Amino acid sequence: MVVLTTTKPEHPPDLRVSRLASEQDGIVDLRQLMSIGLNRSWVHIRVRSGRLHRIHRAVYAVGHEALTLRARLRAAVMACGDGAVLSHASAGALWGILPEEAVRVPEVTVVATTRRHDGIRTHRVRQLDPRDITRRHAIPITTTARTLLDLADCFTSRALRRAVRQAQAEQRVNVRQIADVLTRAQGRRGAPKLAAIIAGGPAPTRSEAEDIVLELIVSSGLRHPDVNQRHVVGGRTLYPDMRWPEQRLIVEVDSAKWHDGALARGDDGERQALLEASGERVLRIFWEHAVTDPDRTLVAAGAPPATARPRLDRMSKIGSEILAQMD
């Protein structure tokens, strides 16, 4: 008796391309296509037939060109070749510390020289420390701390503070990691801004209102308060919005926009009564009041002025000092 055996045919190349693309936001590059078994001529045929869409040189979208932001960012990194990493505002958006609208064109950092690509902004550096590189969604990207240092070169102090606070609130970065990046800043022009922001310690605001009021406090020349730090009163753990411990002064950000509902108002009142009974002074800042005359109210209540800022021209020293203080 003759036994017939059959071998399972290999998956056709187009099926393998589709499966690969499904793991990469619909993006593949020429090197991957050739490893699957397609040659350049077959790739050109699929481009002409609409099965592949050229996004950058040797980088293609499979099936359609309706790309998500993440797909666009992935394609940009793939186009720039080995060693390229997503950076600046593009990295900030992928980390979730900047809105997607902040990405005008994909930004990629590359070592030494690379071919220019239309629609990609490349930042060339002599070297990129491996400690500053990681992956997110399998895309090579600068760490959150390095991303903030890059943003410091092009953001205003206000925009940078908001990015730092958002990163802290999302638990993407801590002061130690930022300080470590500053020790390796090597004269970066944005390093003084970033060092000044973290000099006051963590500031993880929890709402747009808190962020705005903290910005007003800092810009008014008042000392940076503790923000949402643990404070135990009468056996109960509270987290005041902002507090100056030495002055026993607390700022609670309040507005109908953010504190709606009888339950919320009742809880706020109970918290305030408990704090004041322990000797704290509680100042409620309403939105309308904060934007009109915040500094006069806070100064009258005893908020301390900021101390003179240290010289920030030697970032390695500043970063080392911050790290030492945390040990």
C-alpha positions in Angstrom: 0.0 0.0 0.0 1.3 3.4 -1.0 1.0 6.1 1.6 0.7 9.5 0.2 2.1 12.3 2.4 1.5 15.9 1.9 3.4 18.8 3.4 1.6 21.9 4.6 2.3 24.7 2.2 4.1 27.7 3.6 1.9 30.8 4.1 2.0 33.0 1.0 4.1 36.1 1.3 1.2 38.5 1.3 -0.3 36.7 4.3 2.9 37.0 6.2 3.2 40.7 5.3 -0.3 41.2 6.6 0.5 39.4 9.9 3.7 41.4 10.4 1.9 44.7 9.7 -0.8 43.9 12.2 1.9 43.9 14.9 3.4 47.1 13.7 0.5 49.6 13.3 0.3 48.6 9.6 3.9 49.6 8.8 6.6 47.5 7.3 10.0 48.3 5.7 11.8 46.9 2.7 14.3 44.9 4.7 11.4 43.1 6.4 9.6 42.5 3.1 12.7 40.9 1.6 13.2 38.7 4.6 9.7 37.4 4.1 10.5 36.5 0.5 9.6 39.5 -1.6 12.2 41.0 -3.9 12.3 44.6 -5.1 10.3 43.9 -8.2 7.5 42.2 -6.3 7.4 45.1 -3.9 7.1 47.5 -6.8 4.2 45.5 -8.2 2.4 45.6 -4.9 2.9 49.4 -4.7 1.4 49.8 -8.1 -1.5 47.6 -7.3 -2.2 49.5 -4.0 -1.5 46.7 -1.6 1.5 48.7 -0.4 1.7 52.5 0.1 5.0 54.2 0.2 5.3 56.4 3.3 9.0 57.1 3.3 11.9 55.7 1.4 11.8 51.9 1.9 8.9 52.2 4.4 5.4 51.2 3.5 1.8 51.0 4.9 0.0 47.8 4.2 -3.5 48.1 2.6 -4.3 51.8 3.2 -2.8 55.2 4.0 -5.2 56.2 6.9 -2.4 56.0 9.5 -2.7 56.7 13.2 -0.2 59.0 14.9 1.6 56.0 16.3 1.9 54.5 12.8 3.3 57.7 11.5 5.9 57.9 14.3 6.9 54.3 13.8 7.3 54.8 10.1 9.6 57.8 10.7 11.9 55.8 13.0 12.0 52.9 10.6 12.9 55.2 7.8 15.8 56.7 9.6 17.4 53.3 10.1 19.3 51.5 12.8 20.0 53.5 15.9 17.3 56.1 15.2 15.0 56.9 18.2 11.8 58.9 18.5 12.4 62.1 20.4 11.3 65.6 21.3 7.6 66.4 20.9 7.0 63.1 19.1 8.4 61.2 22.1 6.4 63.4 24.4 3.1 62.6 22.6 3.9 58.8 22.6 4.7 58.9 26.4 1.3 60.7 26.9 2.8 63.9 28.4 2.0 66.0 25.4 -1.2 66.2 23.4 -1.1 64.6 19.9 -1.6 68.1 18.5 1.9 68.9 19.6 3.3 66.7 16.8 3.6 68.8 13.7 6.0 66.4 12.0 7.6 63.3 13.4 10.9 64.0 15.2 13.7 61.5 15.3 17.2 61.6 16.9 20.0 60.0 15.0 23.7 59.5 15.6 26.1 61.2 13.2 24.6 61.6 9.7 21.7 60.0 7.9 19.8 60.5 4.7 17.2 63.3 4.8 13.6 62.3 4.6 10.7 64.5 3.6 8.2 64.9 6.4 10.7 64.0 9.2 12.6 66.3 11.4 15.9 64.7 12.3 18.1 65.8 15.2 21.7 64.7 14.8 23.9 64.0 17.8 27.4 62.7 18.1 26.4 60.0 20.5 23.3 58.9 22.4 23.8 57.3 25.8 22.1 53.9 26.0 20.6 55.0 29.4 18.6 57.5 27.5 17.0 55.0 25.1 14.1 52.6 25.7 11.1 51.2 23.8 7.4 52.0 23.9 5.0 50.0 21.8 8.1 48.4 20.4 9.3 51.7 19.0 12.8 52.9 19.9 12.3 56.2 21.9 14.1 58.5 24.3 13.3 57.9 27.9 10.9 60.3 29.5 13.7 62.1 31.4 15.7 62.5 28.2 12.6 63.6 26.3 12.1 66.4 28.9 15.7 67.5 28.4 15.2 67.7 24.7 12.0 69.7 25.1 13.8 72.1 27.4 15.8 73.2 24.4 12.8 74.4 22.5 9.9 74.9 25.0 9.2 78.0 27.1 9.6 77.6 30.8 5.9 77.5 31.3 5.3 74.8 28.6 8.2 72.8 30.0 6.8 73.0 33.6 3.5 71.6 32.4 5.2 68.8 30.6 7.2 67.9 33.7 4.2 68.0 35.9 2.2 65.8 33.5 5.0 63.3 33.3 5.1 63.2 37.1 1.4 62.9 37.4 1.4 60.0 34.9 4.3 58.4 36.8 6.4 58.4 33.7 9.4 60.0 35.5 10.7 61.0 38.9 13.1 63.7 40.1 16.0 61.3 40.4 15.8 60.3 36.8 15.7 63.9 35.6 18.6 64.8 37.8 20.6 61.9 36.4 19.9 63.2 32.8 21.1 66.6 34.0 24.4 65.2 35.1 25.0 64.2 31.5 23.6 67.4 29.9 27.0 68.6 28.8 26.0 72.3 28.4 22.6 71.8 26.8 21.0 75.2 26.6 17.7 74.0 28.1 19.3 72.3 31.1 19.0 75.4 33.4 15.2 75.6 32.8 14.8 71.9 33.6 17.0 72.1 36.7 15.1 75.1 38.0 11.8 73.2 37.6 12.9 70.1 39.6 14.8 72.2 42.2 11.5 72.4 44.2 11.0 68.6 44.1 8.1 66.7 42.7 5.0 68.6 41.7 2.5 66.1 40.5 -0.6 68.3 40.1 -3.8 66.3 39.7 -5.9 68.7 37.6 -5.8 71.5 35.1 -6.9 73.9 37.9 -4.0 72.9 40.2 -1.5 73.2 37.4 -2.7 76.7 36.5 -2.7 77.9 40.2 0.8 76.4 40.8 2.0 78.2 37.6 0.6 81.5 39.0 2.3 80.9 42.4 5.7 80.2 40.9 5.5 83.1 38.4 4.5 85.5 41.2 7.9 84.9 42.9 6.5 82.8 45.8 8.3 79.7 47.2 7.3 76.4 45.6 4.8 74.7 47.9 4.5 71.0 48.6 2.0 69.6 46.1 -0.4 66.8 46.9 1.9 65.6 49.7 0.7 63.2 52.4 -0.3 65.0 55.6 -1.8 63.1 58.6 -4.3 65.0 60.7 -6.2 63.4 63.6 -5.4 59.9 62.4 -6.7 60.7 58.9 -4.5 61.0 55.8 -5.1 64.0 53.7 -3.4 65.3 50.6 -3.7 69.1 50.5 -3.5 70.6 47.0 -0.6 72.9 48.0 1.1 73.5 51.4 3.9 75.5 53.0 4.7 73.4 56.1 6.7 76.1 57.9 3.9 78.6 57.6 1.2 76.0 58.2 -0.5 77.5 55.2 -2.6 75.4 52.7 -4.0 76.4 49.4 -7.0 74.4 48.2 -8.0 75.0 44.5 -11.7 75.4 44.3 -14.2 76.4 41.6 -17.6 75.3 40.6 -16.0 74.1 37.4 -13.9 71.6 39.3 -15.8 71.0 42.6 -19.4 70.4 41.6 -21.9 68.5 43.7 -23.1 68.6 47.3 -21.1 65.5 48.2 -17.8 67.1 47.0 -18.6 70.4 48.7 -19.4 68.5 52.0 -16.1 66.6 51.8 -14.2 69.8 51.2 -15.8 71.4 54.2 -15.0 68.5 56.4 -11.3 68.5 55.3 -11.0 72.2 55.9 -12.5 72.0 59.4 -10.1 69.1 60.3 -7.1 71.0 59.0 -8.0 74.3 60.7 -8.6 72.5 64.0 -5.0 71.2 63.8 -3.7 74.7 63.4 -3.4 74.9 59.6 -4.7 77.9 57.8 -6.7 77.0 54.7 -7.0 79.4 51.8 -9.4 78.5 49.0 -8.4 79.9 45.6 -11.3 80.2 43.2 -10.6 80.3 39.5 -11.8 83.8 39.0 -9.8 85.0 42.0 -6.6 83.2 40.9 -6.4 84.8 37.5 -7.0 88.3 38.8 -4.9 88.8 41.9 -3.4 85.7 43.3 -0.1 87.0 44.6 -1.6 89.7 46.8 -3.9 87.2 48.4 -1.2 84.7 49.0 1.3 87.2 50.3 -1.3 88.6 52.7 -1.9 85.1 54.0 1.8 84.6 54.7 3.0 82.6 51.7 6.8 82.8 51.7 8.8 84.4 48.9 11.1 82.3 46.8 14.7 82.2 47.8 17.3 83.3 45.3 17.9 80.7 42.6 21.4 79.0 42.6 23.6 79.5 39.6 22.7 77.0 37.0 25.6 77.2 34.6 27.2 73.9 35.7 24.4 71.3 35.2 26.5 68.3 36.1 27.1 69.8 39.6 23.5 70.7 40.1 22.3 67.3 39.1 24.8 65.6 41.3 23.7 67.8 44.3 20.1 66.9 43.7 20.9 63.2 43.6 22.9 63.5 46.8 20.1 65.2 48.6 17.8 62.3 47.7 20.1 59.6 49.0 
